[in-house]
């Protein structure tokens, strides 16, 4: 659907820090940019009252189609992607803010099939990933041979599951929590490795199983996150980038990533039935 000639209706699923930011930006700046807020859903609707106009609060996510959205933005949890992703794509474009969900190969394939079937775009925001489009071009040309991403944060910023160590003391310094494929990492830290998931989408020829990642707990990182990316290509080509993203203690998302998500949303105007890194 070409939404470039009229106001684009946006539904926001999730009202954590990132969801709040997007909702506030749409309400404040949307008119000038051709964006209209269609609805906001949160697992706890009480959290929305007093902050979101009553008429924009969606109580039942399964009725989202009644709001006639052009794009739905998920910024809450991979489980929502699993439960509603295909349904969203049957009626609108879908920006998946929890791309770690795509590490499930069956779900990934199902969503891609839905996008093609309904001629909708499955958007994957770059988030804190630097050089995603370059990685994608290398992958498309067959020149990408390896990709490694290290994410280092203060231990209070991690939300871990499974057997990954979660105990820490301020004196411990740096500790590698896990190193392995991004396919293995995503279920262990679904809220922390969306940058890696976006990289795995960009590196389509390697995929989630082929892209390697490492998460590091570092008590010295009290005011920022660090994302390091090592790209290896054919004929001796290599690139190493280091991104320092300001972040408060305990914050899952670095502050610069908020603007990155907003820029990604502005791109979501329909790119055919496919996956699109934005």
C-alpha positions in Angstrom: 0.0 0.0 0.0 1.4 3.4 -1.0 0.9 5.7 2.0 3.1 8.5 0.7 0.2 10.7 -0.4 -1.8 10.7 2.8 -1.5 10.5 6.5 -0.2 7.1 7.6 -2.0 5.5 10.5 0.3 3.9 13.1 -0.5 1.4 15.8 1.9 1.1 18.7 2.0 -2.2 20.6 3.8 -1.8 23.9 4.2 1.2 26.2 7.5 0.7 27.9 10.2 3.4 27.5 10.5 3.0 23.8 6.7 2.8 23.2 6.2 5.9 25.3 8.8 7.8 23.2 7.2 6.8 19.9 3.7 7.7 21.1 4.8 11.1 22.3 6.7 11.8 19.1 3.7 10.8 16.9 1.3 13.0 18.9 3.8 15.9 18.9 5.3 15.8 15.4 3.1 13.3 13.5 0.9 15.8 11.7 3.9 17.6 10.0 5.3 14.2 8.9 2.2 12.6 7.7 1.7 10.3 10.7 -1.4 9.7 12.8 -1.7 7.6 15.9 -4.3 4.9 15.3 -4.0 3.1 18.6 -1.8 2.2 21.6 -2.0 -1.2 23.2 -0.3 -2.3 26.4 -0.6 -5.5 28.4 -1.7 -3.4 31.4 -4.1 -0.8 30.0 -4.2 1.1 33.3 -0.6 2.3 32.5 -2.0 4.2 29.5 -4.7 6.2 31.2 -3.9 9.9 31.7 -1.1 9.6 29.1 -2.8 8.4 26.0 -6.2 9.8 24.8 -9.0 7.3 25.8 -10.1 6.9 22.2 -6.7 5.7 21.2 -6.4 3.0 23.8 -6.9 -0.5 22.4 -8.1 -2.9 25.0 -8.1 -6.1 22.9 -5.1 -6.5 20.5 -7.0 -9.0 18.4 -9.3 -6.2 17.3 -6.5 -4.1 16.0 -7.8 -4.3 12.4 -10.8 -2.2 13.4 -8.4 0.8 13.7 -7.3 0.5 10.0 -3.6 0.9 10.5 -1.0 1.3 7.7 1.8 0.1 9.9 1.9 -1.7 13.3 5.0 -1.1 15.5 5.7 -3.8 18.1 7.9 -2.6 21.0 7.2 -4.9 23.9 8.1 -8.6 23.7 9.0 -11.4 21.2 5.9 -13.4 22.3 3.7 -10.7 20.7 5.6 -11.2 17.5 4.9 -14.9 17.7 1.2 -14.6 18.6 0.2 -11.7 16.3 2.9 -11.1 13.7 1.1 -12.9 10.9 -2.2 -11.3 11.8 -0.6 -7.9 11.7 0.9 -8.6 8.3 -2.5 -9.7 6.9 -3.8 -6.1 7.4 -0.8 -3.8 7.6 2.9 -3.4 7.3 4.7 -4.5 10.5 7.8 -3.1 12.2 9.1 -5.7 14.6 10.9 -4.0 17.5 11.8 -7.4 19.0 13.6 -9.0 16.0 15.1 -11.6 18.4 11.8 -13.4 17.8 13.0 -14.1 14.2 15.7 -16.4 15.6 12.9 -19.0 15.6 13.3 -20.4 12.0 9.7 -21.5 11.8 8.3 -18.2 12.9 10.8 -16.3 10.6 9.6 -18.4 7.6 5.9 -17.9 8.6 6.2 -14.2 8.8 8.1 -13.9 5.5 5.4 -16.0 3.8 2.7 -13.8 5.3 4.5 -10.7 4.0 4.7 -12.1 0.5 1.1 -13.4 0.5 -0.4 -10.1 1.6 2.1 -7.8 -0.2 3.0 -6.2 3.1 6.5 -5.3 4.4 8.1 -6.9 7.5 10.3 -4.0 8.7 13.3 -4.7 11.0 14.7 -1.6 12.6 18.5 -1.2 12.7 18.3 0.0 16.4 21.9 0.2 17.7 23.4 -1.6 14.7 25.9 0.5 12.8 26.4 -0.3 9.1 23.5 -2.7 8.7 22.8 -1.7 5.1 26.5 -2.2 4.2 26.4 -5.7 5.8 23.2 -6.4 3.8 24.8 -5.3 0.5 27.8 -7.6 1.2 25.5 -10.5 1.9 23.5 -9.9 -1.2 26.6 -9.7 -3.3 28.0 -12.9 -1.8 31.1 -11.2 -0.4 30.3 -11.6 3.3 32.1 -14.5 5.0 31.8 -13.8 8.7 30.1 -11.5 11.2 30.7 -11.1 14.9 28.9 -8.7 17.3 29.9 -8.0 20.9 27.4 -6.1 23.2 28.8 -4.9 26.5 26.6 -3.3 29.2 26.5 -2.8 32.9 25.0 -5.9 34.5 21.9 -4.1 35.6 21.0 -3.6 32.0 20.7 -7.3 31.2 17.4 -9.2 31.2 18.5 -12.8 31.1 16.7 -16.2 31.0 17.9 -19.8 31.2 21.2 -20.7 32.6 23.1 -17.4 31.9 24.7 -16.1 35.1 22.8 -13.1 36.5 24.4 -12.6 39.8 27.0 -9.8 40.0 28.9 -7.4 42.3 30.1 -3.8 41.5 33.7 -4.9 42.1 33.8 -7.7 39.5 34.5 -5.7 36.4 34.2 -7.4 33.1 32.7 -10.8 32.6 31.7 -12.7 29.4 28.2 -14.0 30.0 27.8 -15.9 26.7 29.4 -16.4 23.4 27.9 -18.4 20.5 25.6 -18.1 17.6 23.0 -15.4 17.6 20.4 -18.2 17.2 21.5 -19.5 20.6 21.8 -16.0 22.2 18.3 -14.7 21.3 16.3 -17.0 23.6 18.7 -16.3 26.4 18.6 -12.5 26.3 15.6 -11.7 24.1 15.3 -8.1 25.3 19.1 -7.4 25.0 20.2 -8.7 21.7 17.9 -7.1 19.2 20.9 -5.4 17.6 22.4 -8.8 17.0 19.1 -10.0 15.6 19.0 -7.1 13.2 22.5 -7.9 12.1 21.5 -11.5 11.4 18.7 -10.3 9.3 21.1 -8.1 7.3 23.5 -11.0 6.9 21.0 -13.2 5.3 23.5 -15.6 3.8 24.9 -16.3 7.2 21.6 -16.2 9.1 21.0 -16.4 12.8 23.0 -19.6 13.1 26.0 -18.3 11.2 26.3 -14.9 12.9 28.4 -15.0 16.1 27.7 -12.9 19.1 28.9 -12.2 22.6 27.3 -10.5 25.6 29.6 -9.0 28.2 28.8 -7.7 31.7 31.0 -4.8 32.7 30.5 -2.8 35.9 32.6 0.0 34.5 29.9 0.8 31.9 27.8 3.0 34.2 26.6 5.5 31.6 26.8 3.8 28.2 26.5 0.5 26.2 29.2 -0.6 23.8 28.4 -2.4 20.5 31.3 -3.8 18.5 30.9 -5.3 15.1 33.5 -7.2 13.1 32.7 -7.8 9.5 34.8 -10.1 7.3 34.6 -10.4 3.6 36.3 -12.0 0.7 39.8 -11.1 -0.5 41.0 -10.0 2.9 38.3 -7.4 3.5 37.4 -6.5 7.1 35.7 -3.7 9.1 35.7 -3.2 12.9 33.3 -0.6 14.4 32.7 0.4 18.0 29.5 2.3 19.0 29.2 3.8 22.4 25.6 4.4 23.2 24.8 6.6 26.2 22.5 4.8 28.6 21.3 5.1 32.2 22.0 2.3 34.7 19.5 -0.5 34.3 18.4 0.7 30.8 17.9 -2.0 28.3 17.9 0.5 25.4 20.5 3.1 24.9 19.4 6.7 24.4 20.6 7.1 20.8 18.5 4.1 19.8 15.3 6.0 20.5 16.0 8.4 17.6 17.1 5.4 15.5 13.7 3.8 16.0 11.9 7.0 15.1 13.9 7.3 11.9 13.1 3.7 11.1 9.4 4.4 11.5 9.5 7.2 9.0 10.8 4.7 6.4 7.8 2.3 6.9 5.7 3.3 3.9 5.6 0.1 2.0 8.4 -1.8 0.2 6.5 -4.8 -1.1 6.0 -8.2 0.3 9.4 -8.8 1.8 11.7 -8.2 4.8 13.2 -4.7 4.9 16.0 -3.5 7.2 15.2 0.1 8.1 
